[in-house]
Structures are given as structure tokens and as C-alpha cells.
Amino acid sequence: MSKHDAGLSRREVVVGGLGTLGAGKAKTMKQPTLFVAHGAPPLLDIPSWVAELKTWGQALGKPKAILMLSAHWEERPFSIGATRPVPLIYDFSGFPKHYYQQQYASPGAPELAARLRSLVKGAVDEPTRGLDHGAYVPLVAMYPGADVPVLQASLPTLDPTELIALGRSLAPLRDEGVLIIGSGFLTHNLRLVDWSEKLPTPQWAAEFDQWVAEAVLKKDVDALVQYRSKAPGVQIALPSHEHFVPLLVALGAALDDSSAAKFPIEGFWMGTLTRRSVQFG
């Protein structure tokens, strides 16, 4: 991450919402919104990647709470996960035993859940639904102390226009000190990964990654909404779309922010999986 990226510009605002999260009229920092390439559980065994995420988290500072929208929870209507500590969801198979022993005992966020119910019409509660690996893996690296309240919510649709609109409805949370994180992968074709990590990144992956980067920098909403028909290599890059669309929620929540997007983490993993992560605002 560059010195420029580390010097994140955020303005102070005065808020009084979110119950104990923003008790009284305490000063809090307006939060950016993020898209994080979350990796599989082995991410936490890659010291360089963990260090990049940790540096990013340190540069951001500690938010009042974190709202996670992961590729691994699709449910309609918009659903709100557990507001108290419950077991993590180890939603993967075939990995060594220690991956199923990972813990992340972050505080619950009932005040944030209440706020979400006021912002998203028709939201429902899933009180026993814990954090999946798309949520906790990046947080273990970014906020290893597990001392920030975390709430996960579902992706209620894969429709780009609806997800941009969802992001816009969540935007007020930024002024209330909530860090909104979409977690996925901009490319996600597991059939074409290079497990040996010896082959160069194929052209289709590089072109798709670059197209997305340019559209994000321009905040070209029309292009990103139509990425399925406009992006080069999209049919190879994304056999399914749940890992890409958390980007659109993060974008929607930052559409009124004039700050340029940043890419705190870039590069590829296992040849075809772009690690590109985005900070809006």
C-alpha cells in the first residue's frame, strides 16, 4: 500500500444514532466503504497477504461497527445475522483441521441491526446465523483483536441495479461510524486456478481485472451495472456472480462521495484470482 493510500482522508462528523455505538453526540469519523478480496481460509497462512490487510485496517482506524456483506450469504429478503456472538460458519470442505478451529469472537451489534431495520424496508432477522468465511477471514487479518462489533447481512439479489440501490440505502451508516464491507472476488473461476502458482496470469483474467479497475476509478455506474455484457472475459472470469456483486453494494454506498477510489491490494493469487480490493471514500 502506498503512502498516499495510507493517508486516508476522512472528515469528522457529529452523530447521535446507533444507540451505544454512537451514544450522545460523540465525534466519529465518516467511514469509507470497502470491497475486500477475501480469499479462502488459506489466506491466513500467507504472511504477505495478512500483512497487507493488517496495514489497511490500521490505516482505516477502528470504526464504531462493521457491516459485512459476503458472497457466501445470498438470501431474500435482506436478512440480518446474529446480533450476539454465535459460532462461526465453516462453509468449506476438504481443508486441514486447523481451518475449522479458527475463532473470531467479535462483539455483536444489536444497535446496528436496529438501524438496518429502519433503513432497509422488509429486512428480516436470522438470529442464529454466524459469520461465514467471507466475513471472518479478512477481519481476522484486518482487525485481529476482534474488538469491533460486527454484523453480517445477506445479499438479497444478484441484480446490479438493485444492489446499487441497496448500497445507497446503507450510505447513512457511514456518517455514523459504520464501516461497510463487501467481501468477494472480482474474478472467481475455481476450475481454472493454477494450484501450482507457476503459470502466468491468463489474458482474460488480466483484461477483466483492468476493465473493472478503470470503471471503478471513473465511477462508471452504467458500465458496472452492465458488466455481464460489457466486461471482457466476463463469462470465463465469473461462471457465477455472487463473488463480484458485493463490489456494487460498496459502490452504491459511496456514490455521493467525490473522493477517488483506491486499490490498497492488487495482484493475482493462483494465477486467475485477482486480489484487487477497493476503498471508496
C-alpha positions in Angstrom: 0.0 0.0 0.0 1.4 3.4 -1.0 1.9 6.3 1.4 -0.9 8.1 -0.5 -3.3 5.2 0.3 -2.2 5.1 3.9 -3.1 8.8 4.3 -6.8 8.2 4.2 -8.8 11.4 4.2 -12.0 11.2 6.3 -13.9 14.1 7.8 -15.2 14.4 11.3 -19.0 14.4 11.7 -21.3 14.7 14.8 -23.8 11.9 15.1 -26.2 10.7 17.8 -27.5 7.4 16.3 -26.7 3.7 16.7 -27.5 3.6 20.4 -24.4 2.8 22.4 -22.3 2.7 19.3 -22.8 6.4 18.9 -24.0 7.4 22.3 -24.8 11.0 22.9 -23.3 13.4 20.3 -19.9 11.9 20.1 -17.5 12.8 17.3 -16.9 10.0 14.9 -15.1 9.7 11.6 -17.1 9.2 8.4 -16.2 5.8 7.1 -15.2 4.8 3.6 -16.8 1.7 2.0 -14.7 -1.3 1.0 -14.6 -4.3 -1.3 -12.3 -6.9 0.0 -10.9 -9.9 -2.0 -11.5 -12.3 0.9 -9.6 -15.3 -0.2 -10.2 -18.8 1.0 -9.2 -19.9 4.5 -5.6 -20.4 3.4 -5.3 -16.6 3.1 -4.5 -16.5 6.8 -1.4 -18.7 6.1 0.0 -16.2 3.5 2.0 -13.7 5.7 2.3 -11.1 2.9 -1.4 -11.0 2.3 -2.2 -10.9 6.0 0.3 -8.1 6.4 -1.4 -6.1 3.6 -4.8 -6.5 5.2 -3.5 -5.6 8.6 -1.8 -2.5 7.3 -5.1 -1.5 5.6 -7.0 -2.0 8.8 -4.5 0.1 10.8 -4.7 2.9 8.2 -8.5 2.9 8.4 -8.6 3.0 12.2 -11.2 1.4 14.3 -14.8 2.0 13.2 -17.8 2.0 15.6 -19.1 -1.1 13.9 -18.6 -3.2 10.8 -21.4 -4.3 8.4 -20.3 -7.3 6.3 -22.0 -8.4 3.1 -20.3 -11.6 1.9 -20.5 -13.6 -1.3 -21.4 -16.6 0.8 -24.8 -15.4 2.1 -27.5 -15.0 -0.6 -30.9 -14.7 0.9 -34.0 -12.8 0.0 -35.4 -10.6 1.6 -32.5 -8.7 3.1 -31.6 -10.7 6.2 -29.7 -9.6 9.3 -27.5 -12.1 11.0 -26.8 -12.8 14.7 -26.5 -9.8 16.9 -24.7 -11.7 19.7 -21.6 -13.9 19.5 -22.5 -17.3 17.9 -20.3 -20.0 16.3 -18.6 -19.2 13.0 -19.8 -20.9 9.8 -17.0 -23.1 8.3 -18.6 -23.1 4.9 -15.9 -25.0 3.1 -14.7 -28.6 2.9 -11.5 -30.6 2.4 -9.2 -28.3 4.3 -6.8 -29.2 7.1 -8.2 -29.4 10.6 -6.8 -26.1 11.9 -9.1 -24.1 9.5 -12.1 -25.5 11.3 -10.6 -24.3 14.6 -10.3 -20.6 13.6 -12.1 -18.3 16.0 -13.2 -14.7 15.7 -15.2 -13.7 18.8 -16.2 -10.1 17.8 -18.9 -8.3 19.8 -22.4 -8.4 18.5 -24.0 -5.3 17.1 -27.7 -5.1 18.1 -27.9 -1.3 17.7 -26.6 -1.6 14.1 -29.2 -4.3 13.4 -32.0 -2.0 14.7 -30.6 0.8 12.4 -30.6 -1.5 9.4 -34.3 -2.4 10.0 -35.0 1.4 9.7 -33.0 1.8 6.5 -34.0 -1.3 4.6 -37.7 -2.0 4.1 -38.7 -5.6 4.7 -35.5 -6.6 6.4 -35.8 -9.8 8.4 -33.7 -11.4 11.3 -31.7 -14.6 11.2 -30.6 -14.5 14.9 -28.6 -17.8 14.8 -26.7 -17.0 11.6 -23.0 -16.6 12.3 -20.2 -15.1 10.3 -19.1 -17.1 7.2 -15.6 -17.3 5.9 -16.1 -14.5 3.5 -16.8 -12.3 6.6 -14.4 -13.5 9.2 -11.3 -14.4 7.2 -10.5 -10.8 6.1 -11.5 -9.5 9.6 -9.0 -11.8 11.3 -6.3 -10.1 9.3 -7.6 -6.5 9.4 -8.9 -6.3 13.0 -7.1 -9.2 14.7 -8.2 -8.0 18.2 -11.8 -8.9 17.3 -12.8 -5.8 19.3 -15.1 -4.1 16.8 -18.8 -5.0 16.8 -19.6 -7.0 13.6 -22.9 -7.6 11.9 -23.4 -9.7 8.7 -26.3 -9.2 6.4 -27.3 -11.1 3.2 -27.1 -10.3 -0.4 -30.8 -10.2 -1.3 -30.3 -10.3 -5.0 -27.6 -10.6 -7.7 -29.2 -7.8 -9.8 -26.7 -5.0 -10.2 -29.3 -2.2 -10.2 -30.9 -3.4 -7.0 -27.6 -3.8 -5.2 -26.5 -0.3 -6.1 -29.8 0.9 -4.7 -29.2 -1.2 -1.5 -25.8 0.4 -1.1 -27.4 3.8 -1.4 -29.9 3.0 1.3 -27.0 2.0 3.6 -25.0 5.1 2.9 -26.2 7.0 6.1 -24.3 4.4 8.2 -21.0 5.9 7.0 -21.7 9.1 8.9 -22.5 7.1 12.0 -19.1 5.4 12.1 -20.0 2.1 10.4 -17.6 0.5 8.0 -19.5 -1.2 5.2 -17.5 -4.0 3.6 -18.5 -6.1 0.6 -16.4 -9.3 0.5 -15.9 -11.4 -2.6 -13.6 -11.8 -5.6 -13.7 -9.8 -8.8 -12.7 -13.0 -10.7 -13.8 -16.4 -9.4 -13.4 -19.3 -11.7 -12.2 -22.1 -9.4 -11.9 -24.6 -12.2 -9.2 -22.5 -13.8 -7.0 -21.7 -10.8 -3.3 -22.6 -11.0 -2.8 -24.6 -7.8 0.9 -24.8 -8.6 1.1 -21.0 -8.8 3.7 -21.3 -11.6 1.8 -20.2 -14.6 1.4 -16.5 -15.7 -2.0 -14.8 -15.3 -4.0 -15.5 -18.4 -5.1 -12.7 -20.7 -8.8 -13.0 -19.9 -8.2 -12.5 -16.2 -5.8 -9.6 -16.6 -8.2 -7.8 -19.1 -11.2 -8.3 -16.9 -9.4 -7.1 -13.8 -8.1 -4.0 -15.7 -11.6 -3.2 -17.1 -13.1 -3.3 -13.6 -10.3 -1.1 -12.2 -10.9 1.5 -14.9 -14.6 1.5 -14.4 -14.3 1.8 -10.6 -11.8 4.7 -10.9 -14.3 6.5 -13.2 -17.2 5.5 -11.0 -18.8 4.4 -14.3 -22.0 3.1 -12.8 -23.6 2.3 -16.2 -20.7 0.1 -17.2 -20.5 -1.7 -13.9 -24.2 -2.3 -13.8 -23.9 -3.8 -17.3 -20.6 -5.7 -16.6 -22.1 -9.0 -17.7 -22.4 -7.8 -21.2 -19.6 -5.2 -21.4 -16.6 -6.5 -19.5 -14.1 -8.5 -21.5 -13.7 -12.2 -20.5 -16.6 -12.0 -18.0 -18.1 -15.4 -18.9 -14.7 -17.0 -18.1 -14.0 -14.8 -15.1 -17.4 -15.3 -13.5 -19.2 -18.6 -14.0 -21.5 -17.3 -11.3 -21.8 -13.7 -10.0 -22.1 -13.8 -6.2 -18.4 -13.0 -5.6 -18.4 -9.9 -7.9 -21.6 -8.2 -6.8 -20.6 -7.2 -3.2 -18.5 -4.5 -5.1 -21.7 -2.9 -6.3 -23.1 -2.5 -2.7 -19.9 -0.8 -1.6 -20.0 1.4 -4.7 -23.7 2.3 -4.1 -23.0 3.4 -0.6 -20.3 5.8 -1.8 -21.9 7.3 -4.9 -22.2 10.7 -3.3 -18.6 10.7 -2.3 -16.3 12.7 -4.6 -13.1 11.0 -3.4 -11.2 8.9 -5.9 -11.3 5.1 -5.3 -8.1 3.4 -4.1 -6.7 -0.1 -4.6 -4.9 -0.9 -1.3 -4.3 -4.5 -2.5 -3.7 -5.7 -6.1 -2.1 -8.6 -7.9 -3.3 -12.2 -8.5 -3.4 -15.4 -6.5 -3.2 -18.8 -8.0 -3.0 -17.3 -11.5 -6.6 -16.3 -12.1 -8.0 -14.9 -8.9 -7.5 -11.1 -8.7 -6.7 -9.9 -5.2 -7.8 -6.4 -6.2 -9.5 -4.7 -3.2 -11.2 -1.3 -3.4 -11.7 1.6 -1.0 -14.3 4.2 -1.8 -14.2 7.5 0.0 
